[in-house]
Amino acid sequence: DAIGDLPHLERLHCYADRTLKHPFLKSISPAIGRCTELQELLLNGNDLTTLPAEIAGLKKIKVLSVAENCLRDLPPRVAEWVRQLDPKGLESQRKP
C-alpha cells in the first residue's frame, strides 16, 4: 500500500526474471491508483492473476507491459485499458 505514497513516481519497473530464484509479484495494491504521474509500468514475468480496478485510472501511462503473468478475468475496464496500452500482453499469459 505504500506505493500510494509516491504520487510523483513516473517509472515503475517490476518485471521478473524466471532464471533467478527471487519471489514474484502476486498482487498489485489498489493504492497504485494514487501514482497519478506514472508513465511507465513494467510488470511482465510475475505471478499476477488480476489487476486492481484503480490501475485503469492511470491516465499518463505511455508504456505498459503485463506479458507472461497469469492474468484472468480482469474487470472489463481494466481489460480494455490493458488492451489499449499492451495489446499483446494479454495474449501472452501463462497458465496459473
Helices and strands as residue ranges (DSSP letters): G 2-5, E 11-13, G 30-34, E 40-42, G 53-57, E 63-65, H 76-85, G 90-92
